[in-house]
Amino acid sequence: MPEAVIAAARRFLRSFIKPGRILVAISGGSDSKGLLVALHAALGTADFEGFSLVACTVDHALRSDSADEAAAVGAFCAGLGIPHQVCRWPGDKPRAGIQAAARLKRYDMLAEAAAVFRADCIATGHTLDDQNETIAMRGARDQGQGHGSAGMAAAMLYGRRTWVLRPFLGLRRADIRAYLGGRGIGWFDDPSNENPLFERARVRASLAASGVAPPPRRGGQLRMASSARAAVLLGEHLRVHEGLVAEVAAAQAGRIDDPDWRRALMTVGAVIGGREHLPGRATIERLSGFLRSGEAGRMTAGRVVFDRRRSGLYLYREPRNLPALRIGANESGTWDGRFNITSVGTALTICAEAEGGVWRQRLFAAGLPEGVAKRASLVAPRVAPEDVGSLGSTAAEAKVECRIGPYDTFLPGFDRIMADTIGLLFGRDRYPAPPVDDGLTEMEG
C-alpha cells in the first residue's frame, strides 16, 4: 500500500517533541530514497512548520561505481532543494568482517555529518524486511537471553550523542518501491544485498524462498518492560564502588533464574569486564549453576571474577592481560575497555596499579571485604604523566570516567531505562533523551 509510506512519514514527524532538523541517510537504494521523498512530501504541507531536511550519502568505496551513484544521489537531493553531503571511506578496508566494519564506519561518518549540519537526529530507511532478517540472524546466535526477538529498535543512540531513528520499520520494501514507482522515481540496487558470502544476504534469500510471513511480534515492548524491571532490581540490590567493584546484596545473589535479574547482572558484568557483549550461553549457564548453589567461592567469566561470600556477591575485573596505554596531550583514549581517559595538557601513560594502595584503602573504607578490596585495587587504572613516569597523576592532568561497554556505542531505545540506571551506578550522567516521544521508541515491525 503506497499510501502507507506517506502515512508513516507523517506519523514520524508528529512524534517529535519539537520541530527540528533531520538528516536522512540516503544510499540511493529504494528504502532510503523512499524515506527522503516521503518526508519531503510531508514537509511540503502546512502541518509541519519548523522542520528541515538534510541528507548524507556514505560512499564505502567498495564498488567501482559507488562514487557515481553518490553523485547521482547528490543531484537528486539538489533537485528537491535538500542540502546533501557525501562522506567517503578512504584507504584500505579490512579483509575480514567487512560488513561489520562498514556499518561502524557508516555510523561514524553519519554522526559527523549530523554534527556539521547541526541535525537533531539521523533517519534511516530500515524496513520490516530488514527487521525480519535481523530477528532471524539474532535468533540463530541468541546467547540464551531471549532478546534477539526484539530486533532493531526504532530509536538508537550512537556514540552517546546522536539519535538514529527508523520510521519505516513497519513498512514492507514492496510498498516503498510502489510509492516511488508511482512517482516515476528510480533507485540503485546494491549487488552485495544478494551476495551469499554475507549472512544477511543468505537470510534474505531464505526468508524469500520460504514464502511465509513472520508472525506479529511484541519483542520491542517486552524488552522495554524487561529493561524497566531490571533497572528497578539494580537500584534495589546492587552498588558500585569506585567503578571497580559491583556489590550485590546476599539475598539477591542467587536469584539467577529471574531472567530480568540475570540480564541485569550479566550486563553489569560486561561493564566491569570492559566488554561490549554479554557472555555466551554456555558461560552464563555455568555461572548460573555456581550462583544458584549458594556456595562461597570464586568463578571467572568474561574477564570478571564473581566472588561469592556470606556477605554478598562481588564482581571485579580479573587481574590478567591488563594493557598499557599512551594518550597524547589533550587527547582521549579507552583503557581496558573500562575507562575513558582524557589528558589535560600533558601526555599520559596508563597501566594497572602495581600495588593498589590508595584504591585498596578506598574500597576497604567503603565496607568491602579485605580480600575483595585487595584484588580489585590491582586492576584500577594508574594514570601518570609520561614525562615523569613514576609519579602519580593529579586531577588536573586527566579526566577519567567509566565506560559502559554494552551501550556507549549502540544504545537501543528500549534499553535506555536500564542503561541510565547502570550509568548512574558507575558515576555517569544519564544518556541523552531522544527527540521523539516514547511512541516511536517502542514501535516495532
C-alpha positions in Angstrom: 0.0 0.0 0.0 1.9 3.1 -1.2 -0.3 5.4 0.9 1.2 3.7 4.0 4.5 5.3 3.1 3.4 8.9 3.4 1.3 8.0 6.4 4.4 6.6 8.2 6.4 9.7 7.3 3.7 11.9 8.8 3.4 9.8 11.9 7.2 10.1 12.3 7.1 13.8 12.1 4.2 14.0 14.6 6.3 12.0 17.1 8.9 14.8 17.6 8.7 16.7 20.8 9.5 19.8 18.9 10.4 20.6 15.3 14.0 20.0 14.3 16.4 19.3 11.5 16.5 15.7 10.3 19.5 14.2 8.5 18.3 11.4 6.1 20.9 8.7 5.5 20.4 8.0 1.8 22.3 5.4 -0.2 20.3 5.7 -3.3 18.5 2.4 -2.7 14.7 2.2 -2.6 14.3 2.3 1.1 16.3 5.4 2.0 15.2 7.2 -1.2 11.6 6.5 -0.3 12.1 7.9 3.2 13.6 11.1 1.8 10.9 11.6 -0.8 8.1 10.9 1.7 9.5 13.2 4.3 10.0 15.9 1.7 6.4 15.5 0.6 5.1 15.6 4.1 7.0 18.8 4.9 5.6 20.4 1.8 2.3 20.8 3.7 1.5 23.4 6.3 1.3 20.7 9.1 5.0 20.5 9.9 6.4 24.0 10.1 9.8 24.4 11.7 11.2 21.1 10.3 14.0 20.9 7.8 15.8 18.1 5.9 19.4 17.5 5.1 20.9 14.3 3.6 24.2 12.3 3.7 25.4 9.5 1.5 28.2 7.3 2.8 30.4 6.0 -0.1 32.2 3.0 1.3 34.4 2.9 -1.8 33.9 -0.9 -2.1 32.5 -0.9 -5.6 33.8 0.9 -8.7 30.5 2.7 -9.4 29.8 3.8 -5.8 31.2 7.3 -6.4 29.0 7.8 -9.5 25.9 6.6 -7.5 26.7 9.0 -4.6 27.0 11.9 -7.1 23.7 10.9 -8.6 22.1 11.0 -5.2 23.5 14.4 -4.6 22.0 15.6 -7.8 18.6 14.1 -6.8 18.7 15.9 -3.5 19.7 19.2 -5.2 16.6 18.8 -7.3 14.5 18.7 -4.2 16.4 21.6 -2.6 17.8 19.4 0.1 21.4 20.1 1.3 23.5 16.9 0.7 26.9 15.7 1.7 28.9 12.7 0.5 31.2 11.0 3.1 33.8 8.7 1.5 35.5 5.9 3.4 39.2 6.2 2.3 42.1 3.8 2.5 42.4 0.1 2.7 39.5 -2.0 4.0 39.7 -5.0 6.4 39.7 -8.4 4.7 37.6 -10.0 7.5 34.4 -8.6 9.0 34.0 -6.1 6.2 30.2 -5.6 6.7 30.6 -5.0 10.5 33.5 -2.6 9.9 31.5 -0.8 7.2 28.5 -0.5 9.5 30.6 1.1 12.2 32.3 3.5 9.8 29.0 4.4 8.3 27.5 5.5 11.6 30.7 7.3 12.4 30.5 9.4 9.3 26.8 9.9 9.5 27.2 11.2 13.1 30.0 13.6 11.9 27.7 14.8 9.1 24.9 15.3 11.6 27.2 17.4 13.8 28.3 19.5 10.8 24.6 20.1 9.7 23.6 20.6 13.3 20.9 18.0 12.8 18.8 16.8 15.7 18.8 13.2 14.6 19.6 10.8 11.8 16.8 9.0 10.0 17.4 5.7 8.2 15.2 3.7 5.8 15.3 0.3 7.6 12.1 -1.6 6.8 10.1 -4.5 8.1 12.0 -6.8 5.7 15.3 -5.7 7.4 13.7 -6.2 10.8 12.7 -9.8 9.9 16.2 -10.5 8.7 17.7 -9.1 11.8 15.5 -11.1 14.1 16.3 -14.3 12.1 20.0 -13.7 12.4 20.0 -12.8 16.1 17.8 -15.8 16.8 20.3 -18.1 15.2 23.0 -16.9 17.6 21.0 -16.0 20.6 23.1 -16.1 23.8 20.4 -17.6 25.9 18.9 -14.2 26.9 16.0 -14.4 24.5 16.3 -10.8 23.4 17.0 -11.4 19.8 13.3 -11.3 19.0 13.2 -7.6 19.8 15.0 -6.9 16.6 16.2 -3.4 15.8 15.0 -0.6 17.9 13.0 2.2 16.2 15.3 4.6 18.1 19.0 4.0 18.7 21.6 6.3 20.3 25.0 6.1 18.6 28.2 7.1 20.4 26.3 8.7 23.3 25.4 11.8 21.3 23.5 11.0 18.0 20.0 9.5 17.9 19.3 7.3 14.9 15.6 6.9 14.1 14.0 4.2 11.9 10.5 5.4 11.0 9.9 2.7 8.3 10.3 -0.4 10.4 6.6 -1.2 10.0 6.7 -0.9 6.2 7.5 -3.6 3.6 10.0 -2.8 0.9 7.5 -3.6 -1.8 5.2 -0.7 -0.5 8.1 1.7 -0.7 9.0 0.7 -4.2 5.4 1.0 -5.3 5.4 4.5 -3.8 8.5 5.5 -5.7 7.3 3.8 -8.9 4.1 5.7 -8.8 6.1 8.9 -8.9 8.4 7.8 -11.6 11.4 7.7 -9.3 14.1 5.0 -9.7 16.7 3.7 -7.3 20.0 1.8 -7.2 20.3 -1.9 -6.2 23.4 -2.8 -4.2 24.7 -6.2 -5.5 26.1 -7.0 -2.0 22.5 -7.5 -0.9 22.4 -10.7 -3.0 26.0 -11.9 -2.3 25.7 -15.2 -0.4 29.1 -14.5 1.2 27.2 -12.2 3.6 25.0 -13.5 6.3 22.2 -11.0 5.7 22.0 -11.9 2.0 21.7 -15.6 2.9 19.0 -14.9 5.4 17.1 -12.6 3.0 17.1 -15.3 0.3 16.0 -17.9 2.8 13.1 -15.8 4.0 12.0 -15.0 0.5 12.2 -18.7 -0.5 10.0 -19.8 2.5 7.2 -17.5 1.4 6.0 -17.4 5.0 5.4 -14.1 6.6 6.8 -13.9 10.2 4.1 -13.7 12.9 3.3 -10.5 14.6 5.8 -9.7 17.5 5.9 -7.7 20.6 9.6 -8.2 21.2 10.4 -4.5 21.5 7.7 -3.8 24.1 8.7 -6.9 26.0 12.3 -5.9 26.0 11.5 -2.3 27.2 9.4 -3.8 30.1 12.3 -6.1 30.9 14.7 -3.2 30.9 12.5 -1.2 33.3 12.2 -4.1 35.7 16.0 -4.8 35.5 16.6 -1.2 36.3 14.5 -1.4 39.5 16.3 -4.6 40.6 19.7 -3.0 40.1 18.6 0.1 42.1 17.4 -2.1 44.9 20.1 -4.7 45.1 23.4 -3.5 43.6 26.0 -0.9 44.4 29.2 0.0 42.5 32.4 1.1 44.3 34.9 3.4 42.5 33.8 1.9 39.2 35.8 -1.2 40.2 33.6 -3.5 42.2 29.9 -4.3 41.9 28.4 -5.4 45.2 25.2 -7.5 45.2 23.1 -8.0 48.3 23.4 -11.5 49.7 19.7 -12.2 49.4 19.7 -11.3 45.7 22.9 -13.0 44.7 21.4 -16.5 44.0 18.2 -15.4 42.2 19.8 -16.0 38.8 16.7 -17.8 37.4 14.9 -14.5 37.3 15.5 -13.6 33.6 15.4 -9.8 34.2 17.9 -10.0 37.1 20.1 -12.4 35.1 20.2 -9.9 32.2 20.9 -7.0 34.6 23.7 -8.8 36.4 25.3 -10.0 33.1 25.2 -6.5 31.7 26.9 -5.1 34.8 29.4 -7.9 34.5 30.1 -6.8 30.9 30.8 -3.3 32.1 33.1 -4.5 34.9 34.9 -6.7 32.4 35.3 -4.0 29.7 33.2 -5.9 27.2 30.6 -4.7 24.7 28.7 -8.0 24.7 27.4 -10.4 27.3 29.0 -13.8 27.8 27.9 -16.7 25.7 25.1 -19.2 26.5 27.5 -21.9 27.9 29.3 -19.4 30.1 26.0 -18.0 31.5 24.7 -21.5 32.3 28.0 -22.4 34.1 27.9 -19.2 36.1 24.2 -19.6 36.9 24.9 -23.0 38.3 27.6 -21.6 40.6 25.4 -18.7 41.8 22.3 -21.0 42.2 24.3 -23.3 44.5 24.7 -20.6 47.2 28.2 -21.9 48.0 31.0 -19.5 48.7 33.8 -19.3 46.2 35.0 -17.6 43.1 34.3 -18.1 39.4 35.7 -16.1 36.4 33.5 -15.4 33.4 34.0 -12.8 30.7 37.2 -11.4 32.4 35.2 -10.8 35.6 35.6 -12.6 39.0 32.3 -13.4 40.6 33.3 -13.6 44.2 30.5 -15.2 46.3 30.8 -14.7 50.1 28.5 -14.8 53.1 28.2 -11.1 53.0 27.2 -10.9 49.3 28.4 -11.3 45.7 31.2 -9.1 44.4 32.2 -8.6 40.8 35.6 -7.2 39.8 37.9 -7.5 36.8 40.2 -10.4 36.8 43.9 -9.4 37.2 45.1 -10.7 33.9 46.1 -9.3 30.5 45.8 -5.7 31.7 47.1 -3.4 28.9 49.3 -0.3 28.9 48.1 2.8 27.0 49.7 6.1 25.9 47.5 9.1 25.4 48.9 12.2 23.8 48.5 15.7 25.2 44.8 16.8 25.1 43.8 13.5 23.6 41.4 10.8 24.7 41.6 7.0 24.8 39.9 4.0 26.4 41.9 1.8 28.8 41.0 -1.9 29.1 37.5 -1.2 27.7 36.6 0.1 31.2 37.7 3.7 31.5 37.6 6.7 29.1 40.5 8.9 29.9 41.2 12.4 28.5 44.6 14.1 29.1 44.6 17.7 30.1 47.7 19.5 28.8 50.2 16.6 29.0 50.8 13.1 27.5 49.8 10.3 29.8 50.7 6.6 30.4 48.0 4.3 31.8 48.6 0.8 33.2 47.3 -1.3 36.1 48.1 -0.4 39.7 51.1 -2.5 40.8 50.2 -2.3 44.5 46.8 -0.6 44.6 47.5 1.2 47.9 45.1 4.2 47.6 42.4 2.2 45.8 42.6 -0.6 48.3 42.2 1.9 51.2 39.1 3.5 49.5 37.5 0.1 48.8 38.1 -1.2 52.3 36.8 2.1 53.8 33.6 1.5 51.7 33.0 -1.6 53.7 34.2 -4.2 51.2 35.9 -7.4 52.4 39.7 -7.0 52.6 40.3 -9.7 50.0 37.9 -8.1 47.6 39.4 -4.7 48.1 42.9 -6.0 47.6 42.2 -7.9 44.4 40.1 -5.1 42.9 42.6 -2.4 43.6 45.2 -4.2 41.4 43.0 -3.7 38.3 42.5 0.0 38.9 44.0 2.4 36.3 47.3 4.0 37.2 47.4 7.3 35.3 50.8 9.1 35.2 52.3 12.0 33.2 54.5 10.5 30.5 57.4 12.8 31.3 57.7 11.8 34.9 56.8 8.2 34.7 56.8 7.1 38.3 54.8 10.0 39.6 51.0 9.6 40.0 48.7 12.0 38.2 46.8 14.8 39.7 43.2 15.7 38.9 44.3 18.5 36.6 46.2 16.0 34.3 43.4 13.6 33.4 39.6 13.2 33.3 38.6 9.7 34.0 35.1 8.2 33.6 33.7 4.7 33.5 32.9 3.3 30.1 29.5 1.4 29.7 30.7 -1.1 27.1 27.3 -2.6 26.1 25.7 0.8 25.5 28.2 3.5 24.7 28.5 2.7 21.0 24.9 1.4 20.3 22.1 2.0 22.8 18.8 0.6 21.6 15.9 2.8 22.7 14.2 0.0 24.5 17.2 -0.5 26.8 17.6 3.2 27.8 16.0 2.8 31.2 18.4 0.1 32.3 21.3 1.9 30.6 20.6 5.1 32.5 20.5 3.1 35.8 23.8 1.4 35.1 25.4 4.7 34.1 24.3 6.3 37.3 25.7 3.4 39.3 29.0 3.9 37.7 29.1 7.6 38.3 27.9 8.7 34.9 25.2 11.1 33.7 22.1 9.8 32.0 22.2 9.3 28.3 20.6 12.0 26.1 16.9 11.6 25.6 15.6 11.0 22.1 14.0 13.9 20.2 10.8 11.9 19.8 8.2 10.6 22.2 8.1 7.1 23.5 5.6 6.1 20.9 8.4 5.8 18.4 11.0 4.3 20.7 8.5 1.5 21.5 7.5 0.9 17.8 8.5 -2.2 16.1 7.5 -4.1 13.0 
